[in-house]
């Protein structure tokens, strides 16, 4: 039995009525019961670290600086059909005029003009909540899209920073609890957590130092449990 290419991100489970399927980072749809390939080519060239996210029967995947939305359905033969709903760019081609790389850094281009922000790839897995998609570039630039049509609702860096400050690294999955969005920075200024209100507009409410976060946090009531380099840590209000 040949093993389908799963890609580097975490696959996502999707319920299509009575049919349970698995969608991989590479755009394959597998039957949950036996792993057989039901469909291929939902998108192309998705080799990044983020896996697909799901909202009902619609799957979203970051592909080379673009978010692609694909709707899944079960066809008459019992297989899986799909169609692309929309596609939206969520990263500029380069950080500043004259830069030919999509994966540059602050160090290579200091000083950065005041009206420019470092543009970097998306490493942290996005999250979908209440018909909104939240995706953060590695350098901290946050995108909020309407899940229905891909319209950009917000695009800016919520970090309290001089735009020429040392490097920011947003690698951990974005997490939502209640009306707050959590982003974690492991950059040159030390590990820190940003807490943002996300309804109806994005607004920074807190920025605090944290232990070195190594994964997405989990919540139990008002307590947040995070996996750090040294073990589990519980944070309470």
Rosetta blueprint (number, residue, H / E / L):
1 X L
2 X L
3 X L
4 X L
5 X L
6 X L
7 X L
8 X L
9 X L
10 X L
11 X L
12 X E
13 X E
14 X E
15 X E
16 X E
17 X L
18 X L
19 X E
20 X E
21 X E
22 X E
23 X E
24 X L
25 X L
26 X L
27 X L
28 X L
29 X E
30 X E
31 X E
32 X L
33 X L
34 X L
35 X L
36 X L
37 X E
38 X E
39 X E
40 X L
41 X L
42 X L
43 X L
44 X L
45 X L
46 X L
47 X L
48 X L
49 X L
50 X L
51 X L
52 X L
53 X E
54 X E
55 X E
56 X L
57 X L
58 X E
59 X E
60 X E
61 X E
62 X E
63 X E
64 X L
65 X L
66 X E
67 X E
68 X E
69 X E
70 X E
71 X E
72 X E
73 X E
74 X E
75 X L
76 X L
77 X L
78 X L
79 X L
80 X E
81 X E
82 X E
83 X E
84 X E
85 X E
86 X E
87 X E
88 X E
89 X E
90 X L
91 X L
92 X L
93 X L
94 X L
95 X L
96 X L
97 X L
98 X L
99 X L
100 X L
101 X L
102 X L
103 X L
104 X L
105 X L
106 X H
107 X H
108 X H
109 X H
110 X L
111 X L
112 X L
113 X L
114 X L
115 X L
116 X L
117 X L
118 X L
119 X L
120 X L
121 X L
122 X L
123 X L
124 X L
125 X L
126 X L
127 X E
128 X E
129 X E
130 X L
131 X L
132 X E
133 X E
134 X E
135 X E
136 X E
137 X L
138 X L
139 X L
140 X L
141 X E
142 X E
143 X E
144 X E
145 X E
146 X E
147 X L
148 X L
149 X L
150 X L
151 X L
152 X E
153 X E
154 X E
155 X E
156 X E
157 X E
158 X L
159 X L
160 X L
161 X L
162 X L
163 X L
164 X L
165 X L
166 X L
167 X L
168 X L
169 X L
170 X L
171 X L
172 X L
173 X L
174 X L
175 X E
176 X E
177 X E
178 X L
179 X L
180 X E
181 X E
182 X E
183 X E
184 X E
185 X E
186 X L
187 X L
188 X L
189 X L
190 X L
191 X L
192 X E
193 X E
194 X E
195 X E
196 X E
197 X E
198 X L
199 X L
200 X L
201 X L
202 X L
203 X E
204 X E
205 X E
206 X E
207 X E
208 X E
209 X E
210 X L
211 X L
212 X L
213 X E
214 X L
215 X L
216 X L
217 X L
218 X E
219 X E
220 X E
221 X L
222 X L
223 X E
224 X E
225 X E
226 X E
227 X E
228 X E
229 X L
230 X L
231 X E
232 X E
233 X E
234 X E
235 X E
236 X L
237 X L
